C-alpha cells in the first residue's frame, strides 16, 4: 500500500491529494493486488449475464463488492442475491427496506432489474467500474493511514447522494463528519434520530450539499477542527508539557485553541 500523505496533517494531506489525485489513483491501480484484481475483472466481466453468473464467479463478485464499498458484506451472498432480485417498485422489498444507501446504489449500478443482459459486456461500463474500484481502494488505503482524511474523502465521494439528513445519519462516518463540520457535539450521536435531523437542519439546508463549493468548505472546516483537536490532544499528552504544568501547579498554558470558534458554521455563509 502506497500512501503519499502519511505523517501530514489532515488539511495539508487533503491539499496534496487535491493537486495529485490522478497520479495517486494511477499508483493505487498499479499496486500488485489491485492490478491483479483489475486484470481479472476485465477478463471475466463479459461472462456475467445474470445474477446467478455473478454469484458463481467469486473474482467478479468480490470486485464489484469492493467497488461499491461493500467488501465487508461479501460473505453475505444470500442477502446480496435477495437484494439484486428485489423489485425496486415494491416498497416492502429488501432493497428498499435497507437504510444503507450502498445497497441501492449497487442495485442500480448493476441494472439486473431492467432485464438487459449486456451490462457487464459494455467496455465503457467495465472501465467505469474499474475507476470506481480504484477510487474506493484509494479511499480505504487512505483511511487505514488516517481516519480523518479518509472520512473527508468519503464525504467528497458521497456528498451529492446525501439528499436527506436521515441518509446522513444512516451512515455512521457521514454522521460523524457532519457533526464535526457543523460544530455539533459528539454526544449528539446518542440522541433520537429525529432530534438529530432537526438540529442538522437548523445548521444548514440539506440541498446545499449539492453545491461543490459547500462540499469543499465543509471538508476544510472538518479537517481544520480535527487537526486542532489532534494538536490539543497531543499537547496534553506530551510528557514535557505535563512536567511543566505540574511544576507550575497547573498554571502553564502553552496554547489555547478555540474549537468552537473554528467550528462555528451557518448555512448562510455558503449562499
C-alpha positions in Angstrom: 0.0 0.0 0.0 1.4 3.4 -1.0 0.2 6.4 0.9 1.9 9.6 -0.1 0.3 11.7 2.7 1.4 9.6 5.6 2.5 11.8 8.6 0.9 15.0 7.2 -1.9 16.9 9.0 -5.3 16.3 7.5 -5.5 19.8 5.9 -2.1 19.6 4.3 -2.7 16.0 3.1 -6.0 16.9 1.6 -4.4 19.8 -0.3 -1.8 17.4 -1.6 -4.4 14.9 -2.7 -6.4 17.6 -4.5 -3.3 18.5 -6.5 -2.1 15.0 -7.2 -5.3 12.9 -7.2 -4.9 11.4 -10.7 -1.3 10.4 -10.0 -2.2 8.8 -6.7 -5.1 6.9 -8.4 -2.6 5.6 -11.0 -0.3 4.5 -8.2 -3.2 2.7 -6.5 -4.2 0.9 -9.7 -0.7 -0.4 -10.2 -0.3 -1.8 -6.7 0.2 -5.6 -7.1 -3.1 -6.8 -5.6 -5.2 -4.1 -7.2 -3.5 -4.6 -10.6 -4.3 -8.4 -10.4 -7.9 -7.9 -9.5 -8.4 -5.2 -12.2 -6.9 -7.5 -14.8 -9.0 -10.5 -13.7 -12.2 -8.4 -13.7 -11.6 -7.1 -17.2 -11.0 -10.7 -18.4 -14.1 -12.2 -16.8 -16.7 -9.5 -16.6 -18.1 -10.2 -20.1 -19.1 -13.7 -18.9 -21.7 -12.3 -16.5 -25.2 -12.2 -17.9 -27.3 -12.9 -14.8 -27.4 -12.8 -11.0 -26.5 -16.5 -11.0 -23.4 -15.8 -13.1 -22.3 -13.1 -10.7 -22.8 -15.2 -7.6 -21.0 -18.0 -9.2 -17.9 -16.0 -10.2 -16.1 -15.0 -7.0 -13.5 -12.8 -8.6 -16.1 -10.6 -10.4 -18.5 -10.7 -7.4 -15.8 -9.6 -4.9 -14.5 -6.9 -7.2 -18.0 -5.4 -7.6 -18.5 -5.5 -3.8 -15.2 -3.7 -3.2 -16.1 -1.1 -5.9 -19.3 -0.3 -4.0 -17.5 -0.2 -0.6 -19.3 -3.4 0.4 -16.3 -5.6 0.9 -17.4 -6.3 4.5 -20.7 -7.8 3.1 -19.0 -10.1 0.5 -19.7 -13.2 2.6 -23.5 -12.4 2.7 -24.3 -13.9 -0.7 -27.8 -15.0 0.2 -28.7 -11.4 1.3 -27.0 -9.9 -1.8 -28.9 -12.2 -4.1 -32.2 -11.2 -2.4 -31.3 -7.5 -2.8 -30.4 -7.9 -6.5 -33.6 -9.9 -7.1 -35.7 -7.2 -5.4 -38.5 -5.3 -7.1 -37.5 -1.6 -6.8 -41.1 -0.6 -7.2 -42.1 -2.6 -4.2 -41.6 -0.5 -1.0 -41.5 -3.7 1.0 -38.7 -5.3 -1.0 -35.4 -5.8 0.8 -33.5 -3.2 -1.3 -36.0 -0.5 -0.2 -36.1 -1.6 3.4 -32.3 -1.2 4.0 -31.2 2.2 5.3 -27.7 1.8 4.0 -27.7 3.5 0.6 -24.7 1.5 -0.7 -27.0 -1.5 -1.4 -29.4 0.5 -3.6 -26.5 2.2 -5.4 -25.1 -1.3 -6.2 -28.6 -2.5 -7.3 -29.0 0.4 -9.7 -25.4 0.2 -10.9 -25.6 -3.5 -11.9 -29.0 -3.0 -13.5 -30.2 -6.6 -13.5 -33.7 -5.4 -12.9 -34.0 -3.8 -16.3 -34.0 -7.3 -17.9 -31.0 -6.4 -20.1 -28.1 -8.9 -20.1 -25.3 -6.8 -21.6 -24.3 -4.5 -18.7 -21.1 -6.5 -18.0 -20.4 -6.7 -21.7 -20.2 -2.9 -22.1 -16.5 -1.9 -22.2 -17.3 1.6 -21.0 -19.3 0.2 -18.0 -16.4 -2.1 -17.2 -13.9 0.8 -17.2 -16.3 2.9 -15.1 -16.3 0.0 -12.6 -12.5 -0.2 -12.7 -12.4 3.5 -11.9 -14.9 3.1 -9.1 -12.9 0.2 -7.6 -9.7 2.2 -7.8 -11.1 5.2 -6.1 -12.6 3.1 -3.4 -9.3 1.2 -2.8 -7.5 4.6 -2.6 -10.0 5.9 -0.1 -9.8 2.7 2.0 -5.9 2.9 1.9 -6.0 6.5 3.0 -8.5 5.7 5.8 -6.1 3.0 7.1 -3.4 5.7 7.4 -5.7 8.5 8.6 -9.4 8.0 9.6 -9.9 11.8 9.5 -8.6 12.2 5.9 -10.4 9.0 4.9 -13.7 10.4 6.2 -13.1 13.7 4.3 -12.5 11.8 1.0 -15.6 9.6 1.7 -17.7 12.7 2.2 -16.4 14.1 -1.1 -17.4 10.9 -2.8 -20.9 10.6 -1.2 -22.0 14.3 -0.7 -24.1 14.5 -3.9 -26.1 11.4 -2.8 -26.9 12.8 0.6 -30.4 14.2 -0.1 -31.8 14.0 3.4 -30.4 14.3 6.9 -31.7 10.8 7.6 -29.4 9.5 4.8 -26.5 11.3 6.5 -27.4 9.8 9.9 -27.8 6.3 8.5 -24.1 6.4 7.6 -22.0 6.4 10.8 -19.0 8.0 9.1 -21.1 10.7 7.4 -22.9 11.5 10.6 -19.6 11.9 12.5 -18.3 14.1 9.7 -21.2 16.4 9.6 -21.4 16.7 13.4 -17.8 17.9 13.4 -18.1 20.1 10.4 -21.2 21.8 11.7 -19.8 22.3 15.2 -22.2 19.9 16.9 -21.1 17.8 19.9 -20.2 14.1 19.6 -22.7 13.4 22.3 -25.5 14.2 19.9 -24.9 10.8 18.3 -26.8 9.2 21.1 -29.9 11.4 20.7 -33.1 10.4 18.9 -32.6 10.3 15.2 -35.5 12.8 14.5 -34.0 15.2 17.0 -30.6 14.9 15.4 -32.1 15.6 11.9 -33.8 18.7 13.2 -30.6 20.1 14.7 -28.7 19.4 11.5 -31.5 21.1 9.5 -31.2 24.2 11.7 -27.5 24.4 10.9 -27.9 24.2 7.1 -30.2 23.2 4.3 -29.6 19.6 3.1 -29.9 20.9 -0.5 -26.7 22.9 0.0 -24.7 19.6 -0.1 -25.3 19.6 -3.8 -23.0 22.6 -4.2 -19.4 21.7 -4.8 -18.2 24.9 -3.1 -20.2 24.0 0.1 -18.7 20.5 0.0 -15.2 21.9 -0.2 -15.8 24.3 2.6 -17.3 21.6 4.8 -14.2 19.4 4.2 -11.8 22.3 5.0 -13.8 23.1 8.2 -13.9 19.4 9.2 -10.1 19.0 8.7 -9.3 22.2 10.5 -11.3 21.2 13.5 -9.9 17.7 13.5 -6.3 19.0 13.2 -6.9 21.4 16.1 -8.3 18.6 18.2 -5.4 16.3 17.4 -2.9 19.1 18.2 -4.6 19.7 21.6 -4.7 16.0 22.4 -1.0 15.7 21.5 -0.2 18.7 23.6 -2.0 17.4 26.7 -0.3 14.0 26.4 3.2 15.5 25.9 5.3 14.4 28.9 7.3 17.7 28.9 4.2 19.8 28.9 2.8 17.6 31.7 6.0 18.1 33.7 5.9 21.9 33.1 2.3 22.0 34.1 2.9 20.1 37.3 5.9 22.3 38.1 3.7 25.5 37.9 0.7 24.0 39.8 -1.3 23.7 36.6 -0.9 27.3 35.6 1.2 26.6 32.4 -0.9 27.0 29.3 1.2 26.7 26.2 -1.6 27.1 23.7 -5.3 27.8 23.6 -7.4 26.5 20.7 -10.9 27.8 20.5 -12.6 24.9 18.8 -16.0 26.5 19.0 -14.7 29.5 17.0 -13.3 27.2 14.4 -16.4 25.0 14.3 -19.0 27.8 14.1 -20.8 27.2 10.9 -24.0 28.6 9.4 -25.6 27.7 6.1 -25.8 31.4 5.2 -22.1 31.5 4.6 -22.4 29.2 1.7 -25.1 31.1 -0.2 
